[in-house]
Amino acid sequence: MTRFLLPLLACLALPSAAAEPVFTGDWATTYGDMTLTESSSSVSGTYIMEGSVCSLEGRRENGTLTFKYREPEADGEGRFRLAADGKSFKGEWKPDGAAKFIPWLGRRRLPPEAGSAFAGLWETNFGRLRLTEAGGKFAGYYSFADGSITGRVEGGTLKFRYKDQKEGDGEFRLAQDGRALRGRWRADGDKEWRDWTGLRVDPVAGRKWLVVLESRWESSLAEPEYTYGEMLKIFFTRTPSVQVRQRFYTDRSSLLKWMREATLLAEPVVLYFSGHGTAAGLETETGPATAEVLAEPLQAGGNISLVHFGSCDVMKGALPAELQRLAGAGARFPVSGFAQPVDWAASAITDFMYLDLILSRDLTPARAAAELKRLMPFTAKENSATPYDGVSFRLLPAPGAAL
């Protein structure tokens, strides 16, 4: 009996192999929310693209799903390759009859970690709301009336103070799956509570933003209108994964409003300032926007991947390092720009090449800066032997980033 039992116990004691990840689950993808079900290597599912329900069917082999898709106005084929941890996939698709495949990326929707369950981006009945957590304290910004929130979690409820056109109290509770907020608010002096609800916003896989905040360059009506933002929107039209938005600022208030709005985007943002600057900061009608002014809206900006100043002299002094320090640990981004006065044409060529390397060719800012100086030596120098004046391009890496 013993000689039969011991081998059996030894087999039972062996660790089981980790289960191979499957495609079953909910995904946030480049082309909308997707739900997939896998059974015996057969995979089927649906995704929502521009309000239409589309279908997908295929088979998985060695971690790759090869599929056919069907949409209201087109059919086609594609393939997804599942990451080793099962949390994302990289893929491509093409319509029937086409020769070229187009990228299609996905990220598995997972419940939030318990310690920071309220943190994240929410679409609410008072506009988008971003909540961040540090040391048990929550802070947030929401788009309605440039509002802000501070609070703590007590017994599973986030209790907070808010401030917009008025001030008051509020509280949020999470749905069981962590994907919805159920809450209420009450202004100081009011007895009646009002609803405040929201749904969690997931990033679209593969999407990147270029947000251009620009002051007007023209000094009189005699000059025609010209802006970097308009040129950049046209330039990146050929790169569908890059969304470009341009907004104009005149004073500190309008500049800070659009900076806060940039933190309410779900995907990574390259924040590009185009306007007159000095070593002290960006020039506005209400005085310079210094590091102290610019840092405040970025403190909640965990989605900001780069801050770039298309402005004279901003990289000359202490502003870049101060901006990183004051933005805090929740906003770790590199800062780049020019350390001297720059010519319009030379700065435009520099910026277009630099942004293209980052947004279209997926280089890190540090790698893009190195390539920029190799491809266009005048960008690194105060003076240049080329027809273009040197621009003294500088990059300050994100705090703690490897050089």
Long-range contacts (C-beta under 8 A, 24 or more apart in sequence): 20-63, 21-63, 21-82, 21-83, 21-84, 21-85, 21-86, 22-60, 22-82, 22-86, 23-60, 23-65, 23-80, 23-82, 23-89, 25-108, 25-109, 26-108, 26-109, 27-89, 27-106, 27-107, 27-108, 27-109, 28-106, 28-107, 28-109, 28-202, 28-203, 28-204, 28-205, 29-104, 29-105, 29-106, 29-107, 29-204, 29-205, 30-103, 30-104, 30-105, 30-106, 30-204, 30-205, 30-206, 30-207, 30-241, 31-104, 33-202, 34-106, 43-67, 65-89, 65-91, 69-93, 78-104, 80-104, 80-106, 88-205, 103-206, 103-241, 104-206, 105-205, 105-206, 106-205, 107-202, 107-203, 107-205, 109-179, 109-202, 111-177, 111-178, 112-178, 117-174, 117-178, 118-153, 118-158, 118-172, 118-174, 118-181, 120-200, 120-201, 121-200, 121-201, 121-264, 121-266, 122-181, 122-198, 122-199, 122-200, 122-201, 123-198, 123-199, 123-201, 124-181, 124-196, 124-197, 124-198, 124-199, 125-195, 125-196, 125-197, 125-198, 126-196, 127-264, 128-201, 128-264, 129-198, 129-264, 130-263, 130-264, 130-300, 131-158, 132-299, 132-300, 132-302, 132-330, 134-328, 134-329, 134-330, 139-299, 139-300, 140-300, 141-260, 141-263, 141-264, 141-297, 141-300, 143-260, 143-261, 143-264, 146-257, 146-260, 158-183, 170-196, 172-196, 201-266, 202-266, 203-266, 203-267, 204-266, 204-267, 206-241, 207-241, 207-243, 207-267, 208-241, 208-242, 208-243, 208-267, 208-268, 208-269, 208-270, 208-305, 208-359, 209-242, 209-243, 209-244, 209-245, 209-262, 209-265, 209-267, 209-268, 209-269, 209-270, 210-236, 210-242, 210-243, 210-244, 210-245, 210-269, 210-270, 210-272, 210-355, 210-359, 211-244, 211-245, 211-247, 211-258, 211-262, 211-265, 211-269, 211-270, 211-271, 211-272, 212-244, 212-245, 212-246, 212-247, 212-272, 212-274, 213-246, 213-247, 213-248, 213-249, 213-255, 213-258, 213-259, 213-271, 213-272, 213-273, 213-274, 213-275, 214-246, 214-247, 214-248, 214-249, 214-273, 214-274, 214-275, 215-248, 215-249, 215-250, 215-274, 215-275, 215-276, 215-282, 215-283, 215-284, 216-248, 216-250, 217-275, 227-274, 228-272, 228-274, 228-310, 228-348, 228-351, 229-274, 231-348, 231-352, 232-272, 232-352, 232-355, 235-352, 235-356, 236-359, 236-360, 239-359, 239-360, 242-359, 242-360, 249-275, 249-284, 250-284, 250-285, 251-284, 251-285, 251-286, 252-284, 252-286, 252-287, 252-289, 252-293, 253-286, 255-282, 255-284, 255-289, 256-289, 256-293, 256-296, 256-297, 259-294, 259-297, 259-298, 259-301, 260-297, 260-300, 262-301, 262-303, 262-304, 263-297, 263-298, 263-300, 263-301, 263-302, 263-303, 263-304, 265-303, 266-303, 267-303, 268-303, 268-304, 268-305, 269-301, 269-303, 269-304, 269-305, 270-305, 270-306, 270-308, 270-355, 270-358, 270-359, 271-304, 271-306, 271-307, 271-308, 272-308, 272-310, 272-351, 272-355, 273-307, 273-308, 273-309, 273-310, 273-311, 273-314, 274-310, 274-311, 275-310, 275-311, 276-311, 276-312, 277-309, 277-311, 277-312, 277-313, 277-314, 277-337, 278-312, 278-313, 278-314, 279-313, 279-314, 279-316, 279-317, 279-319, 280-317, 280-319, 281-314, 281-319, 282-309, 282-311, 282-314, 290-319, 291-318, 291-319, 291-322, 291-323, 291-326, 292-322, 292-326, 294-323, 295-322, 295-323, 295-326, 295-327, 295-328, 296-326, 298-323, 298-327, 298-331, 298-333, 299-326, 299-327, 299-328, 299-330, 299-331, 300-330, 300-331, 301-327, 301-330, 301-331, 301-333, 302-330, 302-331, 304-331, 304-333, 305-333, 305-365, 306-333, 306-334, 306-335, 306-336, 306-358, 306-365, 307-333, 307-334, 307-335, 307-336, 308-335, 308-336, 308-337, 308-351, 308-354, 308-355, 309-335, 309-336, 309-337, 309-338, 310-337, 310-338, 310-347, 310-351, 311-337, 311-338, 312-338, 312-340, 312-341, 312-342, 313-338, 313-339, 313-340, 313-341, 314-338, 315-339, 315-392, 315-394, 315-396, 316-340, 320-394, 320-396, 321-396, 324-396, 324-398, 324-399, 325-399, 332-398, 332-399, 332-400, 332-401, 333-398, 334-365, 334-366, 334-395, 334-396, 334-397, 334-398, 334-401, 335-395, 335-396, 336-365, 336-369, 336-393, 336-394, 336-395, 336-396, 337-393, 337-394, 338-391, 338-392, 338-393, 338-394, 339-392, 339-393, 339-394, 340-382, 340-390, 340-391, 340-392, 342-389, 342-391, 343-388, 343-389, 343-391, 345-388, 346-378, 346-388, 346-389, 346-390, 346-391, 347-391, 349-376, 349-388, 350-376, 350-379, 350-391, 350-393, 354-393, 365-395, 365-397, 366-395, 366-397, 366-401, 366-403, 369-393, 369-395
